[in-house]
């Protein structure tokens, strides 16, 4: 399964989520990106590539919707805005692990 993880800048939350999916959940085709750092065309290409698109907060979902890119394959895994300030923060990793228990990615 190909999974796209999307946050605002593509620098922290989506990177942590994609890394967890690769290393701990067995999804090697997991990519990260930022909604404010990529063009609409790039976002559209990545969304079309993915089987599932994991959105990390409501702002990102709203931006993608406003760009006309909303798809049924979107899953909101709402961890809120980036307050961790560093990649691979252990609190953020655990928050994603807890949130992922709520979702069945293979559906």
C-alpha positions as CSV (number, residue, x, y, z in Angstrom):
1,X,0.0,0.0,0.0
2,X,1.2,3.5,-0.9
3,X,0.7,6.1,1.8
4,X,1.1,9.8,1.7
5,X,1.5,11.7,4.9
6,X,0.7,15.4,4.7
7,X,1.4,18.2,7.2
8,X,1.8,22.0,6.7
9,X,5.4,22.3,5.8
10,X,6.5,18.6,5.3
11,X,9.3,19.0,7.8
12,X,8.2,17.3,11.0
13,X,4.8,15.7,11.6
14,X,4.5,14.1,8.2
15,X,8.1,12.9,8.3
16,X,7.7,11.3,11.7
17,X,4.4,9.6,10.6
18,X,5.9,8.3,7.3
19,X,9.0,7.0,9.2
20,X,6.9,5.2,11.7
21,X,4.8,3.6,8.9
22,X,7.9,2.4,7.2
23,X,9.9,1.2,10.2
24,X,7.2,-0.1,12.6
25,X,4.1,-0.8,10.5
26,X,5.6,-2.4,7.4
27,X,4.5,0.2,4.8
28,X,7.8,0.9,2.9
29,X,6.0,3.1,0.3
30,X,5.2,5.9,2.7
31,X,6.1,9.5,1.7
32,X,5.7,12.8,3.4
33,X,5.0,16.3,2.0
34,X,3.8,19.7,3.1
35,X,0.6,21.4,1.8
36,X,2.2,24.9,2.0
37,X,5.5,23.8,0.5
38,X,4.3,22.1,-2.7
39,X,2.4,23.3,-5.7
40,X,-1.2,22.2,-6.3
41,X,0.1,20.1,-9.3
42,X,2.6,18.3,-7.1
43,X,0.1,17.6,-4.3
44,X,-2.4,16.3,-6.9
45,X,0.2,14.0,-8.4
46,X,1.2,12.6,-4.9
47,X,-2.4,12.2,-3.8
48,X,-3.2,10.3,-7.0
49,X,-0.2,8.1,-6.4
50,X,-1.3,7.2,-2.9
51,X,-3.7,4.5,-1.8
52,X,-4.3,6.4,1.5
53,X,-3.5,10.0,2.4
54,X,-3.0,10.6,6.1
55,X,-3.7,14.2,7.1
56,X,-2.2,15.4,10.4
57,X,-4.5,18.3,11.3
58,X,-7.7,20.2,10.3
59,X,-5.7,23.1,8.7
60,X,-4.1,20.7,6.2
61,X,-7.4,19.1,5.4
62,X,-9.0,22.5,4.8
63,X,-6.1,23.6,2.6
64,X,-6.4,20.5,0.4
65,X,-10.2,20.8,0.2
66,X,-9.9,24.5,-0.7
67,X,-7.5,23.5,-3.5
68,X,-10.1,21.1,-4.8
69,X,-8.0,18.1,-4.0
70,X,-10.3,16.3,-1.4
71,X,-10.5,12.5,-1.9
72,X,-12.3,9.7,-0.1
73,X,-8.9,8.1,0.6
74,X,-8.1,10.9,3.1
75,X,-7.8,10.0,6.8
76,X,-7.6,12.7,9.4
77,X,-5.2,11.8,12.1
78,X,-5.5,15.0,14.0
79,X,-2.5,15.7,16.2
80,X,-2.9,19.5,15.9
81,X,-0.4,22.1,14.9
82,X,3.3,21.4,15.2
83,X,4.4,22.1,18.7
84,X,7.3,19.6,18.9
85,X,9.9,21.7,17.1
86,X,12.2,18.7,16.3
87,X,11.9,15.7,14.1
88,X,11.4,12.4,15.8
89,X,10.3,13.8,19.1
90,X,9.3,10.8,21.3
91,X,6.0,12.4,22.4
92,X,5.0,13.0,18.8
93,X,5.9,9.4,17.9
94,X,3.8,8.0,20.7
95,X,0.9,10.3,19.8
96,X,0.9,8.9,16.2
97,X,1.2,5.3,17.5
98,X,-1.9,5.9,19.7
99,X,-3.8,7.5,16.8
100,X,-2.9,4.8,14.4
101,X,-4.6,2.2,16.6
102,X,-7.9,3.9,15.7
103,X,-7.5,3.3,12.0
104,X,-7.4,0.3,9.7
105,X,-5.2,1.3,6.8
106,X,-5.9,-1.7,4.7
107,X,-9.6,-0.9,4.4
